[in-house]
Amino acid sequence: MPSSRESPGATVSLADVPEPQTAPPTDPTAEASRPRPAQRVLPLRHPGRWIVTAVVLVLVAQIVHGLVTNPFYQWDRFGYWFLRPTILEGLLVTLQVALYSALLGLLGGVLLALARLSPSPVLRTVSWVYIWLFRSVPLIVVLLFLYNFSALYATLSLGIPFGPAFFTFDESRLATDMAVAVVGLSLNEAAYASEVVRGGILSVDQGQHEASAALGLPKRYQFVRIVLPQALRSIVPNYVNQLIGLVKATSLVFYVSLLDLFGAAQSMGSTYPGDIVPLLLVATAWYLILTSVVSVIQFYVERRYSRGALRTLPPTPLQKLRTGLGELRARARKEIA
């Protein structure tokens, strides 16, 4: 009869014992290279930004709606006056005054800035007093003072102080309305332009001055070929920005009897009282156009002088438009696919 137990003399072979089950070794390189399931990247939500954007759009829409639908603005009269010869003549006077004042103001600003940086105490003091005075006195006061200058000095002379005069001329013949406006704006502009130029020169690293001096270069050569080109990177954009304020400041020459753009609008408003608001809108529109042109020039000037300082230049409006259109096309193709 078979027994369920093995006999005492029986032996068990190691081959009959099953080996323990062990996991195969894992390869970390293969594990890392194994493709993972695609995960959807969710953009960060900004509910507050969308709410503020919606509020701003609503306010802008209300402002535009009020400008378009309000009969008080008389947009038909605005279109009538916008290109009238009187307005265009005043616009030409504004451009002339702004151009002459910008050139003379920049020239005076350069001289004042060099005087401020001069080792001569007399030049530094005179330059500082000039800048302090014209930055403190309102521009309208300067214009009115020059307009009535002939009442203080009927004749002007050039000669030895407290001695004989070599040249004498009538001040009233030289002080025309255009001359008074240009001189007044130039004197005021030179005070501000000098600080722009001085700040640009001081922005150049001191090591550049020391290196040029160590090479034994003349002072004039150091300034013209080394310091000034680097200073222009700061001077030119800031002074172009200063031109925007100059264009708006030309509206004050109306008070010295010069019919510029604002003066022409004011004169026509006195003749046609019912068109005061459209005429003011016409002047506002032209000032917006002029300052916008200067702003565009400022952008390209800053972009040009930022070369070498920035790794990537800021894109132009045309480049931004092309990039935006390319992104829209890519989104449209993705949605269609």
FISE-398910 format. One line per 5 residues: their letters; for each residue x, y, z of N, C-alpha, C. Coordinates in pm, whole numbers, plus 32768, in hexadecimal, padded with zeros to 4 digits. Layout:
N
A) X Y Z X Y Z X Y Z; ... $
// end
This chain:
337
MPSSR) 8056 7F8A 8000 8000 8000 8000 8059 807A 8000; 8046 80D5 7FA5 80A1 814A 7F9C 8093 81A2 8014; 8104 81D4 803E 8106 822D 80B3 8119 82BB 8086; 80DC 8317 80D0 80E7 83A6 80AC 816A 83E2 80DA; 81B2 839A 812D 8233 83CB 815B 82A1 8387 810D $
ESPGA) 830E 83CE 8105 8381 8396 80C3 83CC 833C 8125; 840F 82E1 80EC 845B 8284 8141 84CD 82CE 8183; 84FC 82A2 81F5 8567 82E9 823B 85E7 82ED 81EC; 85FD 8292 8197 867B 8295 814D 8677 82E4 80CD; 8608 831D 80AC 85FD 8366 802D 8646 83EC 8036 $
TVSLA) 8681 8414 7FC7 86C9 8495 7FC0 8680 84F2 7F5E; 868F 8577 7F79 864F 85DF 7F24 86BB 8628 7ED8; 86B0 862C 7E58 8712 8670 7E03 86F7 8707 7DFF; 8763 8757 7DF5 8753 87EB 7DEB 8710 8814 7D6A; 8718 87BF 7D07 86D8 87E2 7C87 8642 87DE 7C92 $
DVPEP) 8613 878C 7CF6 8581 8784 7D04 8547 87F9 7D50; 859E 884C 7D91 856C 88C1 7DDE 8557 8935 7D7E; 84E0 896E 7D78 84CA 89DF 7D1B 8515 8A5C 7D49; 854F 8AA1 7CE9 8598 8B1D 7D06 8537 8B8D 7D26; 855D 8BEA 7D80 8503 8C5C 7D9F 84F6 8CB9 7D27 $
QTAPP) 847E 8CED 7D17 8462 8D49 7CA7 849A 8DD3 7CC9; 84F6 8E05 7C77 8532 8E8B 7C89 850F 8EE1 7C11; 84FB 8F67 7C2C 84D9 8FC6 7BC0 8552 8FDE 7B68; 853B 8FEA 7AE6 85AD 9003 7A8C 85EB 908B 7AA9; 866A 909A 7A98 86AC 911B 7AB2 8677 9187 7A52 $
TDPTA) 8665 9200 7A8A 8631 9272 7A3A 86A3 92C6 7A07; 8694 92F5 798E 86F9 934C 794E 86CA 93DD 795C; 8710 9431 79AC 86E1 94BD 79BC 86E3 950B 7939; 873F 94EB 78E0 8742 9532 785F 86C6 9512 780D; 86A1 9493 780A 862A 946D 77BE 85AC 94A6 77FD $
EASRP) 85AC 94AD 7884 8537 94E3 78C8 8527 9578 78A9; 8596 95BF 78A3 858F 964E 7887 8569 966B 77F7; 8596 9613 779C 8578 9629 770E 84EE 95F9 76E7; 84A9 95B5 7742 8423 9584 7721 83C3 95FA 7713; 837A 9603 76A7 831F 9676 7693 82B0 9677 76FB $
RPAQR) 8299 96ED 7734 8230 96FF 7795 81AF 972B 7751; 8143 970B 778F 80C4 9737 7750 80BB 97CE 774A; 8087 9802 76DC 807B 9893 76C7 801F 98D0 772F; 804B 9941 7766 7FFC 9988 77C9 7FD8 9A12 7793; 7F63 9A3C 77AD 7F33 9ABD 777E 7F61 9B2B 77DD $
VLPLR) 7FA0 9B92 77A4 7FD0 9C03 77F4 7F60 9C6A 77FD; 7F36 9C85 7875 7ECA 9CE5 788B 7F05 9D6D 78A9; 7EDA 9DD6 7863 7F0D 9E5D 787E 7EDD 9E8E 7906; 7F2E 9EE8 7940 7F0A 9F22 79C0 7E97 9F84 79AE; 7E32 9F76 79FF 7DBC 9FCA 79F3 7DD3 A04F 7A3C $
HPGRW) 7DA2 A0BA 79FF 7DAA A13F 7A3A 7D20 A17E 7A36; 7CC7 A159 7A8D 7C40 A193 7A88 7C3E A228 7AA4; 7C95 A257 7AFF 7C98 A2E6 7B1D 7CC1 A338 7AA4; 7D20 A304 7A55 7D4B A34C 79DD 7CDA A357 7978; 7C8D A2EC 7968 7C1E A2F0 7908 7BB2 A351 7937 $
IVTAV) 7B9A A357 79B8 7B34 A3B4 79EB 7B5F A445 79D3; 7BDE A463 79F3 7C0F A4EB 79DD 7C0B A50E 7948; 7C30 A4AF 78F2 7C2C A4C8 7862 7B9F A4E5 7833; 7B3D A498 7866 7AB3 A4AF 783E 7A83 A539 786B; 7AA8 A561 78E5 7A7E A5E5 7917 7ABC A655 78C3 $
VLVLV) 7B3C A646 78A1 7B7F A6AC 7850 7B3F A6B5 77C6; 7B21 A643 7788 7AE2 A645 7704 7A59 A687 7708; 7A0F A66E 7771 798B A6AD 777E 7999 A745 778B; 79F9 A773 77DC 7A0E A802 77EC 7A3C A843 7769; 7A97 A801 7722 7AC4 A837 76A1 7A51 A83E 763E $
AQIVH) 79FF A7D7 763B 798C A7D7 75E0 792B A848 7602; 7916 A862 7683 78BD A8CF 76AA 78F7 A956 7681; 797C A968 7692 79BA A9E7 766B 79AF A9FD 75D4; 79CC A994 7586 79C1 A9A0 74F5 7932 A9BB 74CB; 78D5 A978 750A 7847 A98E 74EA 781E AA1D 7509 $
GLVTN) 784F AA53 757B 782E AADC 759D 786B AB41 753C; 78E5 AB26 750D 7924 AB80 74AD 78DD AB7F 7427; 78AF AB0B 73FE 7874 AAFF 7379 77E5 AB32 7376; 7799 AB14 73DD 770A AB31 73DA 76E4 ABB9 7417; 7740 ABF8 7460 771E AC78 749F 771D ACE7 7436 $
PFYQW) 76AA AD28 7420 76A5 AD92 73BA 76F1 AE0E 73E1; 7719 AE1A 7460 7760 AE91 748C 77E8 AE9F 7447; 7824 AE2F 741E 78A8 AE35 73DE 78A1 AE65 734D; 7830 AE59 730B 781D AE8C 7282 788B AE58 7224; 788A ADD5 7210 78F2 AD98 71BE 78EC ADC4 712C $
DRFGY) 7879 ADEF 70FE 7873 AE22 7075 78C3 AEA3 7067; 78BC AEFA 70CD 790C AF74 70CB 79A1 AF55 70E2; 79BB AEEC 712C 7A47 AEC1 713D 7A84 AE9E 70B6; 7A3B AE51 7065 7A6D AE30 6FE0 7A7B AEAA 6F87; 7A26 AF0F 6F9C 7A2E AF89 6F4B 7AAB AFD8 6F6B $
WFLRP) 7ACF AFE2 6FED 7B3F B035 7015 7BC5 AFED 7010; 7BC5 AF6B 7006 7C42 AF20 7018 7CAC AF46 6FB2; 7C88 AF5D 6F36 7CE9 AF7B 6ECC 7CD5 B006 6E91; 7C99 B05F 6EDE 7C88 B0E8 6EAF 7D10 B12C 6EA3; 7D22 B187 6E42 7DA4 B1CB 6E31 7DD4 B214 6EAE $
TILEG) 7D77 B24F 6EFA 7DA1 B295 6F74 7DE0 B235 6FD8; 7DA6 B1C0 6FE8 7DDC B15C 7045 7E62 B129 7013; 7E6D B110 6F92 7EEB B0DD 6F5A 7F5B B144 6F64; 7F3A B1C4 6F52 7F9F B22C 6F63 7FD1 B231 6FF4; 7F74 B226 7053 7F9D B220 70DE 7FF0 B1A5 70FD $
LLVTL) 7FD0 B135 70BE 801E B0BA 70D0 80AC B0CE 709C; 80BA B113 702A 813F B12E 6FF4 8190 B186 7052; 8151 B1E9 708E 8198 B23E 70EF 81C4 B1EC 7167; 816F B191 7196 8194 B13B 7206 820D B0E5 71E5; 8210 B0AE 716D 8282 B05B 7145 8301 B0AE 713C $
QVALY) 82F8 B127 7107 836E B17D 70FD 83A4 B1A1 7187; 834C B1CB 71E0 8378 B1F0 7267 83B6 B179 72AE; 8377 B104 72A3 83AB B08C 72E6 8433 B064 72AD; 8444 B06D 7229 84C3 B046 71EB 8533 B0A4 7212; 851D B126 7205 8586 B187 7228 85A9 B17F 72BD $
SALLG) 8544 B173 7311 855D B16D 73A1 85A5 B0ED 73C8; 8586 B07E 7386 85C8 B000 73A6 865D B007 7384; 867D B03F 730F 870A B047 72E6 8758 B0A7 733F; 8721 B120 7354 8768 B181 73A8 876D B152 7439; 8701 B114 7468 8701 B0E3 74F2 8767 B074 7507 $
LLGGV) 8776 B01B 74A6 87D9 AFB1 74B2 8867 AFEA 74B0; 887E B04A 7456 8902 B088 7451 8923 B0CE 74D5; 88C3 B11B 7508 88DA B15C 7588 88E9 B0F9 75FA; 889E B08A 75F4 88AA B025 765C 8933 AFE3 765E; 896C AFCC 75E9 89F2 AF90 75E2 8A59 AFEF 761F $
LLALA) 8A4F B070 75FD 8AAE B0D2 7634 8AA0 B0DE 76CB; 8A24 B0DF 76FC 8A0F B0E9 778C 8A40 B06C 77D5; 8A2B AFF8 7797 8A5A AF7C 77D7 8AF2 AF77 77DE; 8B35 AFA2 7773 8BC7 AFA5 7776 8BF9 B00B 77DC; 8BAF B07A 77EB 8BD6 B0DC 7850 8BC4 B0A4 78DC $
RLSPS) 8B58 B056 78F2 8B43 B019 7976 8BB2 AFB7 7998; 8BE8 AF74 7933 8C52 AF11 7948 8CDE AF4C 793D; 8CE6 AFCE 7924 8D67 B00F 7912 8DAE B01E 7999; 8E32 B018 799B 8E7A B031 7A19 8E78 B0C3 7A44; 8E4C B11E 79EB 8E48 B1AC 7A0D 8DD4 B1C7 7A6D $
PVLRT) 8DED B1FF 7AE2 8D7F B21D 7B3F 8D20 B287 7B0B; 8D51 B2E4 7AB9 8CFA B34C 7A82 8C95 B30F 7A22; 8CC4 B2B9 79C7 8C69 B27A 7968 8C04 B21F 79AE; 8C31 B1D5 7A12 8BD5 B17E 7A5C 8B6A B1CF 7AA3; 8B92 B23F 7ADF 8B32 B290 7B2A 8ACD B2D2 7ACD $
VSWVY) 8AFD B30C 7A5F 8AA2 B34E 7A02 8A41 B2E9 79C5; 8A73 B274 79A0 8A1C B20E 7967 89B4 B1DF 79CC; 89DE B1CA 7A48 8980 B19C 7AAF 8914 B205 7AC9; 893B B285 7ACF 88D9 B2EF 7AE6 8876 B2F7 7A73; 88A7 B2EA 79F8 884D B2EF 7983 87E8 B27E 7989 $
IWLFR) 8818 B205 79A2 87BD B191 79A6 875A B1A0 7A18; 878A B1CA 7A8B 8731 B1DD 7AFD 86C5 B245 7AE0; 86EA B2B2 7A9E 868B B31E 7A83 861F B2F3 7A21; 8646 B2BB 79AF 85E4 B29D 7946 8596 B21E 7964; 85C7 B1CB 79BC 8575 B159 79E7 8513 B180 7A55 $
SVPLI) 8528 B1F3 7A92 84D0 B221 7AFC 8463 B27E 7ACA; 8480 B2CE 7A62 8420 B330 7A2F 83C4 B2EC 79C9; 8342 B2FD 79D3 82E6 B2C2 796F 8303 B2F9 78E3; 82EA B2A6 7880 8306 B2CC 77F6 82B1 B343 77CA; 8234 B34A 77F4 81DE B3B8 77CC 8215 B43C 7800 $
VVLLF) 8254 B43B 7877 8290 B4B6 78AE 8307 B4E0 7858; 8357 B480 782D 83CA B49F 77D8 839B B4DD 7754; 8334 B4A5 7718 8302 B4D8 7699 82CA B565 76A9; 827C B57B 7710 8243 B600 7726 82AF B667 7746; 8314 B63E 778F 8382 B699 77AD 83CD B6C1 772E $
LYNFS) 83E8 B660 76D7 842C B67F 7659 83D4 B6D2 75FD; 8352 B6B9 7602 82F6 B704 75AB 82F3 B798 75D1; 8306 B7B6 7650 8308 B841 7680 8396 B871 769D; 83F8 B82F 7662 8483 B851 767C 84A6 B8DC 7648; 8467 B905 75DB 8484 B988 75A2 845B B9F9 75FE $
ALYAT) 83FC B9E0 7659 83D6 BA48 76B9 8445 BA60 771F; 8496 B9F9 7739 8505 BA08 7797 8583 BA3B 7753; 859D BA06 76DA 8615 BA2C 7691 85EC BA4E 7602; 85DE BAD0 75E7 85B5 BAFB 7560 8622 BAE0 74FA; 86A0 BAEC 7524 8711 BAD3 74CB 8773 BA75 7510 $
LSLGI) 87B5 BA27 74C1 881C B9CC 74F2 88A1 B9F3 74B5; 890B B9E6 7502 898F BA0E 74D3 89F5 B9A4 74F9; 8A62 B9A1 74AD 8AD0 B944 74C4 8B4F B995 74CE; 8B92 B98B 7540 8C0C B9D9 7555 8C4C B9B5 75D8; 8C97 BA11 7610 8CDD B9FD 768F 8C7F BA22 7700 $
PFGPA) 8C70 B9CB 7765 8C1A B9EF 77D7 8C48 BA70 781A; 8BE9 BAC8 7833 8C03 BB4B 786E 8C5E BB9F 7815; 8C63 BB7D 7794 8CB6 BBC8 7737 8C6C BBE3 76B5; 8CB3 BC00 764C 8C72 BC20 75CC 8C33 BBA4 758D; 8BCB BBBC 753F 8B85 BB51 74F7 8BB2 BB50 7466 $
FFTFD) 8BD1 BADA 7431 8BFD BACC 73A8 8B88 BABD 7347; 8B22 BA72 736F 8AAD BA5B 731A 8A30 BA79 736C; 89D2 BABC 732C 8952 BADA 736B 88E4 BABE 7306; 887A BA79 7330 880D BA58 72D5 878A BA5B 7321; 8720 BA6E 72D5 869A BA79 730F 8665 B9ED 732E $
ESRLA) 8640 B9D8 73AB 8612 B953 73D5 858C B930 7398; 8535 B992 7383 84AF B976 7350 84B1 B93F 72C2; 8519 B95F 7276 8520 B92A 71ED 8547 B896 71EB; 8592 B86E 724E 85BC B7E2 7252 8557 B788 7298; 850D B7C0 72F5 84B2 B76F 7347 842D B75D 7300 $
TDMAV) 842E B711 7294 83B1 B6ED 7253 836B B680 72A4; 82EE B666 7282 82A4 B600 72CC 82E7 B577 72C2; 8316 B555 7249 835A B4D5 7238 83DC B4D0 7287; 8428 B540 7285 84A7 B543 72CF 8490 B536 7365; 842C B57C 7399 840F B574 7428 83E9 B4E5 744F $
AVVGL) 8396 B4A5 73FE 836C B41C 741D 83E1 B3BC 7419; 8434 B3C5 73B2 84A5 B369 73A5 850B B37F 7413; 852A B3FF 7430 858E B41C 7498 855B B3EE 7520; 84DD B409 753F 84A7 B3E0 75C0 84A7 B349 75D2; 8479 B301 756D 8478 B270 7576 8505 B236 7578 $
SLNEA) 8561 B274 752D 85EB B241 7529 8630 B254 75AF; 861B B2C8 75EF 8657 B2E0 7672 8624 B27B 76D8; 85A3 B262 76D4 8569 B201 7732 8596 B173 7712; 859A B151 7691 85BF B0CA 7669 8651 B0AC 7686; 86A8 B112 767A 8737 B0FC 7693 8750 B0D2 7723 $
AYASE) 8703 B109 7780 8716 B0E6 780E 86FA B053 7825; 8690 B01E 77E7 866F AF90 77F9 86C9 AF36 77A6; 86EC AF64 772C 8743 AF12 76D8 87CD AF03 7715; 87FC AF69 775C 8881 AF60 779A 8887 AEF0 7800; 881C AEDD 784C 881B AE71 78AD 8815 ADE9 7869 $
VVRGG) 87D2 ADE2 77F7 87CF AD65 77AB 885A AD43 7777; 889E ADA7 7740 8925 AD91 770A 8986 AD71 777B; 897E ADBB 77E8 89D9 ADA3 7858 89C4 AD17 7893; 8945 ACEF 78A0 892A AC69 78D2 895E ABFD 7875; 8955 AC14 77F1 898A ABB2 7793 8A22 ABA7 779B $
ILSVD) 8A65 AC18 77AD 8AF7 AC14 77B7 8B22 ABCF 7837; 8ADB ABEB 78A4 8AFE ABAC 7924 8ADC AB17 7926; 8A85 AAEB 78CB 8A61 AA5D 78C7 8AD0 AA05 788D; 8B2F AA43 7847 8B9F A9F6 7810 8BF8 A9C7 7883; 8C1D A949 787D 8C6D A90F 78E9 8CF0 A95A 78FB $
QGQHE) 8D18 A96C 7978 8D92 A9B6 7995 8E0D A970 795D; 8E03 A8EE 794E 8E74 A8A6 7915 8E92 A8CD 7886; 8E2C A8F7 783C 8E42 A925 77B3 8E97 A9A4 77B2; 8E7A AA00 780E 8ECA AA7A 7818 8F5B AA58 783F; 8F6A A9FF 789F 8FF0 A9DC 78CD 903F A994 7860 $
ASAAL) 8FFB A93C 7815 9041 A8F3 77AB 906D A951 773C; 9015 A9AE 7713 903B AA0D 76AA 90AA AA6A 76D9; 90A6 AA91 7759 9112 AAE6 778D 9195 AA99 7796; 918D AA18 77B7 9207 A9C7 77C0 9249 A9B4 7738; 91F9 A9BA 76CE 9232 A9AE 7647 9274 AA2F 7618 $
GLPKR) 9266 AA98 7666 92A4 AB17 7640 9259 AB62 75D5; 91D8 AB47 75C8 918A AB8B 7561 916A AC19 758D; 9161 AC77 752F 913B AD00 7554 90AE AD04 758C; 9092 AD6A 75DD 900F AD76 761D 8FA0 AD7E 75B6; 8FB3 ADCA 754E 8F4D ADD9 74E8 8F32 AD55 74A2 $
YQFVR) 8F9C AD0C 7483 8F8C AC8B 7442 8F47 AC28 749F; 8F66 AC2D 7521 8F24 ABD4 7581 8E8E ABEC 7583; 8E68 AC6D 7582 8DDA AC8D 758B 8D90 AC6A 750B; 8DC9 AC8D 7498 8D82 AC7D 7419 8D7B ABEB 73EE; 8DE5 AB9E 7400 8DEB AB18 73CA 8DCB AAAA 742F $
IVLPQ) 8DD3 AAC6 74AF 8DBF AA5C 7513 8D48 AA79 756E; 8D46 AAEF 75AA 8CDE AB0E 760C 8C59 AB2C 75C9; 8C5A AB85 7566 8BDD ABB1 7527 8B8F AB40 74E5; 8BCD AAE7 7495 8B7D AA79 745B 8B37 AA23 74C2; 8B76 AA0B 7534 8B34 A9BC 759D 8ACA AA0E 75E5 $
ALRSI) 8AE1 AA90 75F3 8A7F AAE4 7637 8A01 AAF7 75E3; 8A0F AAF1 755F 899A AB03 7507 8932 AA98 751E; 895B AA23 754D 88FB A9B8 7569 8896 A9E4 75D2; 88BE AA3C 762B 8863 AA6F 7691 882C AAF8 766C; 8879 AB49 7623 884F ABD3 7606 87DF ABD5 75A0 $
VPNYV) 87F2 AB90 7530 8795 AB9D 74C0 8707 AB6F 74E4; 86F4 AAF8 751D 866A AAD2 753F 8628 AB31 75A2; 8674 AB5E 7605 8639 ABB8 7668 8618 AC40 762C; 866C AC6F 75D1 864E ACF2 7594 85DB ACE8 7532; 85CE AC79 74ED 8559 AC67 7497 84DA AC67 74EB $
NQLIG) 84E1 AC2E 7560 846F AC34 75BC 8455 ACC4 75E8; 84BF AD12 75F6 84B0 AD9F 761B 846B ADEE 75AB; 847B ADC1 7530 843B AE07 74BE 83A3 AE00 74C7; 836E AD97 7502 82DD AD8E 7511 82A9 AE00 7567; 82F0 AE1B 75D4 82C9 AE8C 7627 82DB AF11 75E0 $
LVKAT) 833F AF1A 7589 8354 AF95 753D 82E3 AFAF 74DA; 82B5 AF45 7498 8248 AF55 7438 81CB AF88 747F; 81AE AF53 74F6 813A AF82 7541 814F B010 7577; 81CC B031 7597 81E8 B0B7 75CD 81D8 B124 7564; 81DC B100 74E4 81C9 B166 747C 813E B1A4 7481 $
SLVFY) 80DF B165 74C4 8059 B19E 74CD 8059 B221 751C; 80C3 B23C 756B 80C9 B2B6 75BB 80F0 B32F 7569; 8125 B31D 74F0 814F B391 74A2 80D8 B3E3 7473; 805F B3AF 7481 7FE7 B3FD 7460 7FDF B47A 74B6; 8016 B473 7530 800F B4E5 758B 8075 B552 756B $
VSLLD) 80CA B53B 7508 8124 B5A6 74D8 80FE B5CA 7448; 807D B5B9 7428 8042 B5E7 73A9 8074 B59A 7330; 809D B51E 7343 80C5 B4CA 72D2 8059 B461 72BD; 801F B461 7245 7FB0 B406 7228 7FE7 B37E 71FF; 7FFE B32B 7261 8024 B2A2 7245 7FA6 B24D 7239 $
LFGAA) 7FB2 B1CB 724A 7F3E B173 723E 7ED5 B195 72A7; 7EFF B1A0 7324 7E9F B1C3 738D 7E6B B250 737B; 7EC0 B2AD 7350 7E94 B336 733A 7E2E B340 72CA; 7E44 B2F3 725E 7DE3 B2F3 71F0 7D5D B2BC 721E; 7D5E B252 726E 7CE1 B21B 72A1 7C9A B27E 72FC $
QSMGS) 7CE5 B2C2 7352 7CAA B324 73AA 7C72 B39B 735C; 7CBA B3C7 72F6 7C8B B438 72A5 7C0B B416 725B; 7C05 B39E 7220 7B8B B375 71DB 7B18 B35E 723F; 7B3A B335 72B8 7AD3 B323 731E 7A94 B3A6 7348; 7AE5 B413 7346 7AAD B497 7366 7A53 B4C8 72F6 $
TYPGD) 7A76 B4A4 727B 7A23 B4D0 720A 79A5 B47B 71FD; 79B0 B3FB 721A 793E B39E 7212 7929 B35F 729D; 78E1 B3A4 72F5 78D2 B372 737F 788F B2E8 7386; 783C B2C9 7326 77F8 B248 7329 7852 B1D3 7308; 78CA B1EF 72D4 7926 B184 72AC 799F B17C 7308 $
IVPLL) 7994 B1AD 7382 7A08 B1AB 73DD 7A33 B11C 73FB; 79D2 B0C6 741C 79F4 B03C 743E 7A2F AFF1 73C6; 79F3 AFF6 734F 7A34 AFB3 72DC 7ABF AFE8 72BE; 7AD5 B06A 72CF 7B59 B0A2 72B4 7BBF B071 731C; 7B96 B068 7398 7BF1 B031 73FD 7C10 AF9E 73E2 $
LVATA) 7BAC AF55 73B2 7BC5 AEC9 738E 7C24 AEBF 7316; 7C19 AF1C 72BA 7C74 AF1D 7247 7D04 AF34 7276; 7D17 AF98 72CE 7D9D AFB2 7303 7DD1 AF39 7350; 7D79 AEFA 739F 7DA1 AE84 73EC 7DCC AE12 7390; 7D7F ADFE 7324 7DA0 AD92 72C7 7E28 ADA9 7284 $
WYLIL) 7E43 AE24 725E 7EC4 AE40 721D 7F38 AE31 7280; 7F25 AE5B 72FD 7F8E AE46 7361 7FA5 ADB1 7379; 7F39 AD63 7379 7F49 ACD2 7388 7F98 AC97 7315; 7F7E ACC9 729C 7FC6 AC96 7227 805B ACBA 7231; 8078 AD37 7256 8104 AD62 725E 8150 AD15 72CA $
TSVVS) 8114 AD08 7340 8158 ACBF 73AB 8164 AC2A 738C; 8104 ABF5 7342 810E AB68 731A 8181 AB52 72BA; 8194 ABB0 725D 8205 ABA6 7200 8289 ABAB 724D; 8292 AC08 72AE 830B AC11 72FE 831F AB91 7350; 82B2 AB56 7381 82BD AADA 73CF 82F0 AA67 7379 $
VIQFY) 82C2 AA60 72FC 82F3 A9F9 72A1 8388 AA0C 7286; 83B0 AA8A 7271 843F AAA6 725D 848E AA7F 72D9; 8457 AA9D 734D 849A AA79 73CA 84AD A9E2 73D6; 8448 A994 73AF 8453 A902 73B9 84C6 A8CF 7362; 84CE A8FD 72E7 8536 A8CB 728D 85C0 A8FE 72B5 $
VERRY) 85C6 A978 72EC 8647 A9AB 731A 8678 A959 7392; 861F A93F 73F1 8644 A8EE 7464 866B A860 7438; 8624 A82B 73D6 8643 A7A5 73A6 86CD A7A1 7364; 86EF A80B 731D 8770 A80F 72DA 87E2 A819 733F; 87D1 A86F 73A2 883D A884 7403 8842 A819 746F $
SRGAL) 87E1 A7BE 7470 87E8 A74E 74CD 8838 A6D9 7495; 8862 A6E3 7417 88B7 A67B 73DF 893D A677 7429; 8965 A601 744E 89DE A5F1 749C 89C5 A5EF 7531; 8952 A625 755C 892F A621 75EA 88CB A5B3 7609; 8877 A58E 75A7 8814 A525 75B8 8835 A4B1 755C $
RTLPP) 881E A437 758A 8836 A3C2 7536 87CD A3B4 74CA; 8752 A3D9 74EB 86E5 A3D1 748B 86A3 A45A 7482; 869D A492 740B 8660 A515 73F9 85C9 A50A 7407; 8587 A570 743D 84F4 A56B 7446 84B6 A567 73BC; 844F A517 73A7 8413 A50B 7322 83CC A58A 72F8 $
TPLQK) 83CE A5A6 7278 8387 A619 7242 82F2 A5F8 7239; 829D A65E 7229 820D A640 721B 81EE A5E2 71A7; 8237 A5EE 7138 8221 A594 70C7 8248 A506 70EB; 82B5 A4F6 7133 82DE A470 715E 8279 A434 71C0; 8244 A487 721B 81DC A457 7277 8161 A42A 722A $
LRTGL) 813B A476 71C2 80C6 A452 7173 80DC A3CC 712C; 8152 A3BA 70F1 816E A33D 70AD 816E A2C7 710E; 81A6 A2DC 7185 81A7 A271 71E9 811A A24D 7215; 80C6 A2B4 722A 803C A29A 7252 7FEE A251 71E6; 8001 A278 7168 7FBC A232 70FB 7FED A1A3 70EF $
GELRA) 806F A18E 7105 80A2 A105 70FF 8069 A0AE 716E; 805A A0E6 71E6 801D A099 7253 7F8B A079 7237; 7F42 A0D8 71FC 7EB5 A0BE 71DB 7EA9 A050 7172; 7F01 A053 710E 7EFD 9FEA 70A7 7F1E 9F61 70E4; 7F81 9F5E 713D 7FA5 9EDF 717C 7F31 9EA7 71CF $
RARKE) 7EEB 9EFE 7217 7E78 9ED1 7266 7E08 9E9F 720C; 7DF1 9EE8 719D 7D86 9EBF 7142 7DA5 9E36 7105; 7E20 9E1F 70DC 7E46 9D9D 70A3 7E3A 9D2E 710D; 7E5B 9D4C 7188 7E53 9CE7 71F2 7DC3 9CC1 720E; 7D69 9D25 720D 7CDD 9D08 7225 7CA0 9CB9 71B2 $
IA) 7CCA 9CDC 7138 7C96 9C91 70C3 7CC6 9C01 70C4; 7D44 9BED 70EA 7D7A 9B65 70F0 7D3B 9B18 7163 $
// end
